[in-house]
Amino acid sequence: MTDAAPKPKRKNPVARTRLPTLPPASRSRAALGLARAAAEGRFEMQACADCGAVQYPPREVCGSCLSERLDWREVANGGTLIATTTLRHSNDAYFRERLPWRVGTVKMDAGPSVVAHVHEDCHEAGRVRLALKLDRSGQAVLHALPAEDTPNMNDSPQLRETHCDPKHRRVLVTDGRSTLGRAMVKALLDAGASTVFVGDPATWKADAGFDAFVASDPRLVPVALDVTDTDSVDRLAASIGAKVEILINTADHLRDGGVMHARDVGLARDAFDVNVLGLMRLAQAFGPTMCFRAADGTHGAVAWVNLLSIHALAALPARGAWSASKAAALSAALTLRAEFGGAGIRVMNVFPGPIDDEWEQLTPPPKLAPSTVAAAVVRGLRDGVEDLYVGDVAEELRARLRDNHKAVERELGG
């Protein structure tokens, strides 16, 4: 059984800091299909459309019949662990800093035999389940996990290299006054976060409910943060930037209104100021410090979460300015992911459907409870995914966009 991860002690300023290294990232173009599946929390492999053979590693042609008709499909992830070994020496700088490291061979029920990183609770000749995880370089790797969850399973040092569990971490939620922001804070506390900095974008406005909320748990620290004010963001970064290990951007400006009939750009300016420029201000203030601290094994920065919308991918004309701001925010987030890539910080983009809050009162069901979105974000951090779709509306739109994006465009426009 895995030992529970202890709360990190205060860092010894004399102790050696781990090198800022990443695992090997070289992959073929075909192998990036595994990264796509891992980014969405799916387990997919190449399957031949002619002979049905499942193959690993990915190739350009089928290893059984040489067919080029290869599809990515979800396959059974069970298997038997047939052999293991523990590495105690490595020529690779990343693994040398993290030894010992357990690897093994798994015979999959789907057919292939694969080499995987092996969880410490797995036993030779026993049943295991395989999971595709993104490593610190953003590439997919196979992990062999126990067939059933075991106590403290996520606290395995090997597994913690691939996920961003909030347990014992210090988190900044940029807007804690919103309904979603409060739900997010509660979910993080339930997940074992050691400190949650709760952003207050309107310190000038008295709110007894918010004051009571932040006083309800000693782990909550209210902080003044207005993402539309560069000075406010910079002051907070100077104060707590060296402590933040996970940043969750819940700031949002949602209003109804399209593009042509608005008669001015005031609505769009406000939406872009919060949803796009606010993200950029946060990135410029907190990003460099998080990159610098990403290799710190004691209090290392691990994740940046952007709460977007499924309408970042499929514009909703009734909310054209807001949809455009979310699409622009997604583009900025993808740029941020590339810039964080060298440090190994995970950027997770969340695409929920309509959320049941004060700005969605006229939206017909189905709508998501804020607590459902918050729980999904925590689960996504624990699983180490990059793209998270929350709710039936988001999942349906994603599937329909892959099938026929023009149909989605016409239907939303109508």
C-alpha positions in Angstrom: 0.0 0.0 0.0 1.3 3.5 -0.9 2.2 5.7 2.1 0.2 8.9 2.3 2.2 11.9 1.0 3.2 14.0 4.0 2.7 17.8 4.0 5.9 19.3 2.5 8.2 20.9 5.1 9.6 24.4 4.7 12.3 24.3 2.1 15.9 24.1 3.4 17.7 27.1 1.7 21.0 25.2 1.8 19.7 22.0 0.3 20.3 21.3 -3.4 17.5 22.1 -5.7 16.6 19.6 -8.4 17.7 20.4 -12.0 15.0 22.0 -14.2 14.9 19.0 -16.6 12.2 17.3 -18.7 11.8 13.7 -19.7 12.7 12.8 -23.3 10.1 14.4 -25.7 11.0 13.0 -29.1 8.0 11.3 -30.7 6.9 10.4 -34.2 3.9 12.2 -35.7 1.9 9.0 -35.4 2.7 8.7 -31.7 1.1 12.1 -31.0 -2.2 10.4 -31.3 -1.5 9.0 -27.9 -0.9 12.5 -26.6 -4.2 13.6 -27.9 -6.0 10.8 -26.1 -4.1 11.4 -22.9 -4.8 15.1 -23.0 -8.5 14.3 -22.9 -8.2 11.5 -20.3 -9.0 8.7 -22.8 -7.3 5.4 -23.4 -7.0 4.9 -27.2 -4.7 2.9 -29.4 -4.3 2.3 -33.1 -6.6 -0.4 -34.5 -6.4 -1.7 -38.1 -9.6 -1.2 -40.0 -8.9 -4.3 -42.2 -7.7 -7.0 -39.8 -8.7 -5.5 -36.4 -5.3 -5.8 -34.8 -4.5 -3.3 -32.0 -0.9 -2.2 -32.1 1.6 -0.4 -29.9 3.7 1.6 -30.4 1.9 3.6 -33.1 3.1 3.1 -36.7 2.3 4.3 -40.2 1.1 0.9 -41.3 -0.4 -2.2 -39.6 2.2 -4.5 -38.2 0.0 -7.5 -39.0 -1.3 -6.9 -42.5 0.6 -3.7 -43.6 -2.7 -1.9 -44.2 -2.6 1.9 -44.0 -6.2 2.1 -42.7 -5.4 2.7 -39.0 -8.0 4.3 -36.7 -7.7 5.5 -33.2 -10.1 3.7 -30.9 -10.8 3.2 -27.3 -9.6 -0.3 -26.3 -9.7 -2.4 -23.2 -7.0 -1.2 -20.8 -6.7 -4.3 -18.6 -3.7 -6.7 -18.7 -1.3 -8.9 -16.7 2.0 -7.6 -15.3 4.4 -10.3 -16.5 7.8 -8.8 -15.4 9.1 -5.7 -13.5 12.5 -4.1 -12.7 13.5 -1.1 -10.6 16.0 1.3 -12.2 18.6 2.6 -9.8 20.8 4.3 -12.4 19.9 6.4 -15.5 21.9 8.4 -18.0 19.0 10.7 -18.5 19.1 13.8 -16.3 15.4 13.8 -15.6 15.2 10.2 -14.3 18.5 10.5 -12.5 16.9 13.1 -10.3 14.0 10.8 -9.5 15.4 7.3 -8.9 14.5 4.6 -8.0 12.0 4.2 -10.9 9.9 1.0 -11.5 9.1 -0.2 -15.0 7.7 -3.4 -16.3 6.1 -5.4 -19.2 2.3 -5.8 -19.4 0.5 -8.2 -21.7 -2.7 -6.4 -22.6 -6.1 -8.0 -23.0 -6.3 -6.1 -26.3 -3.3 -7.9 -27.7 0.0 -6.0 -27.5 2.7 -6.4 -24.9 3.9 -3.0 -23.7 6.5 -1.5 -21.5 5.1 0.8 -18.9 5.9 2.7 -15.7 4.7 0.5 -12.9 2.9 1.7 -9.7 4.3 0.4 -6.5 1.1 -1.3 -5.5 1.2 -3.6 -8.6 2.5 -7.1 -8.3 4.0 -9.4 -10.9 1.6 -11.9 -12.5 -1.2 -9.8 -11.1 -3.9 -7.9 -12.9 -3.3 -4.2 -13.8 -5.0 -1.5 -15.7 -3.1 0.8 -18.0 -3.6 4.5 -18.2 -2.2 7.1 -20.7 -0.7 10.0 -18.8 1.0 13.1 -20.0 4.5 13.5 -18.6 6.2 16.8 -17.8 7.3 17.2 -21.5 3.6 16.9 -22.6 4.0 13.5 -24.2 1.9 10.4 -23.5 3.4 7.6 -21.4 1.8 4.4 -20.2 1.4 3.7 -16.5 0.4 0.4 -15.0 -2.0 0.9 -12.1 -3.6 -1.5 -9.6 -6.7 -3.2 -11.0 -8.7 -1.5 -8.2 -7.9 1.8 -6.5 -5.8 1.4 -3.4 -5.5 3.8 -0.4 -3.3 6.9 -1.2 -2.7 5.5 -4.7 -2.3 9.0 -6.2 0.5 9.8 -3.6 2.9 7.5 -5.4 6.0 9.6 -6.3 6.0 8.2 -9.8 2.4 9.1 -10.4 2.8 12.6 -8.9 5.1 13.4 -11.8 2.2 13.1 -14.2 -0.6 14.8 -12.4 -1.3 18.0 -10.5 -3.2 16.8 -7.4 -4.2 19.9 -5.2 -3.4 17.9 -2.1 -0.9 19.8 0.1 -0.6 22.5 -2.6 -1.1 26.3 -2.5 -3.7 27.5 -5.0 -4.9 30.9 -6.3 -8.5 31.2 -7.4 -8.6 34.5 -9.2 -12.3 35.3 -8.6 -13.7 33.9 -5.4 -16.8 36.1 -5.3 -18.5 34.4 -8.2 -20.7 31.3 -7.7 -18.3 29.2 -9.6 -15.3 30.6 -7.7 -16.8 29.7 -4.3 -17.6 26.2 -5.5 -14.0 25.9 -6.7 -12.6 27.0 -3.4 -14.7 24.4 -1.5 -13.7 21.6 -3.9 -10.0 22.5 -3.4 -10.4 22.5 0.4 -12.1 19.1 0.2 -9.2 17.9 -2.0 -6.7 18.7 0.7 -5.2 22.0 -0.5 -3.0 23.5 2.2 -3.7 27.1 1.3 -6.2 28.7 -1.1 -5.8 32.4 -2.0 -9.2 33.7 -2.8 -9.2 36.6 -5.2 -11.6 39.5 -4.5 -12.1 41.7 -7.5 -14.3 44.2 -5.7 -12.8 45.0 -2.3 -14.7 48.3 -2.3 -18.0 46.5 -2.2 -19.1 45.1 1.2 -20.3 41.5 1.1 -21.0 39.9 4.4 -21.5 36.5 2.8 -18.1 36.6 1.2 -16.5 37.7 4.4 -18.1 34.9 6.3 -17.1 32.4 3.6 -13.4 33.3 3.7 -13.4 33.3 7.5 -14.9 29.8 7.6 -11.6 27.9 7.2 -8.1 28.9 8.3 -6.7 27.7 5.0 -8.5 30.5 3.1 -6.6 33.7 2.5 -8.6 36.6 0.8 -6.5 38.7 -1.6 -7.3 41.8 -3.6 -7.2 40.9 -7.3 -8.8 42.7 -10.2 -7.7 41.1 -13.5 -8.6 44.3 -15.4 -6.1 46.3 -13.3 -2.4 45.7 -14.1 -1.3 47.3 -10.8 -3.6 45.0 -8.8 -2.2 41.9 -10.6 1.4 43.0 -10.2 1.0 43.8 -6.5 -0.5 40.4 -5.8 2.2 38.6 -7.8 4.9 40.5 -5.8 3.2 39.4 -2.6 2.3 35.8 -3.2 3.7 34.9 -6.6 6.5 32.7 -5.1 3.9 30.7 -3.2 1.4 29.8 -5.9 1.7 26.2 -7.1 -1.7 26.0 -9.0 -3.4 29.0 -10.5 -7.1 28.7 -11.4 -8.5 31.6 -13.5 -12.3 31.8 -12.8 -12.6 35.5 -13.8 -15.3 35.8 -16.4 -17.4 38.6 -18.0 -20.6 37.2 -19.5 -23.3 39.4 -21.1 -25.8 38.8 -23.9 -25.3 40.6 -27.2 -24.1 39.9 -30.7 -21.8 41.8 -32.9 -23.8 43.7 -35.6 -26.6 45.2 -33.5 -24.6 46.3 -30.4 -24.0 49.8 -32.0 -20.7 50.2 -30.0 -17.9 48.0 -28.8 -18.3 48.6 -25.1 -19.7 45.2 -24.4 -16.9 43.5 -26.4 -14.3 45.7 -24.7 -15.4 44.7 -21.2 -15.5 41.0 -22.2 -12.0 41.1 -23.7 -10.6 43.1 -20.9 -11.6 40.3 -18.4 -11.5 37.2 -20.4 -8.5 37.8 -22.7 -6.4 40.7 -21.4 -7.0 39.5 -17.8 -5.5 36.2 -18.7 -2.5 37.9 -20.3 -2.0 40.1 -17.2 -2.0 37.1 -14.9 0.4 35.2 -17.2 2.9 38.1 -17.4 2.8 38.6 -13.6 2.7 35.0 -12.3 4.1 33.0 -15.3 7.8 33.7 -15.0 7.9 32.9 -11.3 5.9 29.7 -11.8 8.4 28.6 -14.6 11.3 29.3 -12.3 9.9 27.2 -9.5 8.6 24.3 -11.6 11.6 22.1 -10.8 11.4 22.7 -7.0 10.5 19.3 -5.6 9.2 20.7 -2.3 6.9 23.5 -3.4 7.0 23.3 -7.2 4.5 25.1 -9.4 2.6 22.5 -11.4 -0.6 23.7 -13.1 -2.4 26.7 -14.7 -6.2 26.2 -15.2 -8.3 28.4 -17.5 -12.1 28.2 -17.1 -13.3 28.8 -20.7 -16.5 27.6 -22.3 -17.5 25.1 -25.0 -18.5 28.2 -27.0 -14.8 29.0 -27.4 -15.0 26.3 -30.0 -18.5 26.9 -31.3 -19.7 30.6 -31.3 -23.1 31.4 -29.8 -24.4 34.3 -31.9 -26.7 35.5 -29.1 -23.6 36.1 -27.1 -21.3 36.9 -30.0 -18.9 39.3 -28.1 -18.5 36.9 -25.2 -18.0 33.9 -27.5 -15.3 35.9 -29.4 -13.6 36.7 -26.2 -13.6 33.0 -25.1 -12.2 32.0 -28.5 -9.4 34.6 -28.1 -8.8 33.4 -24.6 -8.4 29.9 -25.9 -5.8 31.1 -28.4 -3.9 32.9 -25.7 -4.1 29.8 -23.5 -2.6 27.6 -26.2 0.2 30.2 -26.6 0.7 30.0 -22.8 0.8 26.2 -22.9 3.7 26.4 -25.5 5.5 28.9 -23.3 5.1 26.8 -20.2 6.2 23.7 -22.0 9.9 24.2 -21.3 9.1 24.3 -17.6 6.8 21.3 -17.6 3.8 23.2 -16.1 0.5 21.7 -17.1 -2.0 24.2 -18.7 -5.5 22.8 -18.5 -8.3 24.3 -20.5 -11.8 23.7 -19.2 -14.8 23.7 -21.6 -18.1 23.5 -19.6 -21.6 23.9 -20.9 -24.0 26.5 -19.4 -23.4 26.9 -15.7 -26.3 27.5 -13.3 -25.4 31.0 -12.0 -26.9 34.5 -12.0 -26.1 35.1 -15.7 -27.7 31.9 -17.0 -31.1 32.3 -15.4 -32.9 32.5 -18.8 -30.9 29.6 -20.3 -33.0 26.5 -20.6 -31.8 23.2 -19.0 -29.6 21.3 -19.0 -27.3 23.5 -16.9 -24.3 22.5 -14.7 -24.2 23.1 -11.0 -21.1 25.1 -10.1 -20.1 22.3 -7.7 -20.1 19.8 -10.6 -17.7 22.0 -12.6 -15.4 22.5 -9.6 -15.4 18.7 -8.9 -14.5 18.0 -12.5 -11.6 20.5 -12.4 -10.2 18.8 -9.3 -10.6 15.4 -11.0 -8.9 16.7 -14.1 -6.0 18.0 -12.0 -5.7 14.6 -10.4 -5.8 12.9 -13.8 -3.3 15.3 -15.3 -5.4 16.1 -18.4 -5.0 19.2 -20.6 -8.5 19.5 -22.2 -11.5 19.0 -20.0 -15.1 18.9 -21.3 -17.7 19.2 -18.6 -21.4 18.4 -19.0 -23.7 16.8 -21.6 -23.9 20.0 -23.7 -20.1 20.3 -23.9 -19.6 16.6 -24.7 -22.4 16.7 -27.4 -21.0 19.8 -29.1 -17.5 18.3 -29.1 -18.7 15.1 -30.8 -20.8 17.1 -33.3 -18.0 19.4 -34.1 -15.8 16.4 -35.0 -18.6 14.9 -37.1 -19.8 18.1 -38.9 -18.7 21.5 -37.7 -20.8 23.2 -40.4 -24.0 21.7 -39.0 -23.1 23.0 -35.5 -22.5 26.5 -37.0 -25.8 26.5 -38.7 -27.8 25.2 -35.8 -26.3 27.6 -33.2 -26.9 30.4 -35.7 -30.6 29.5 -35.9 
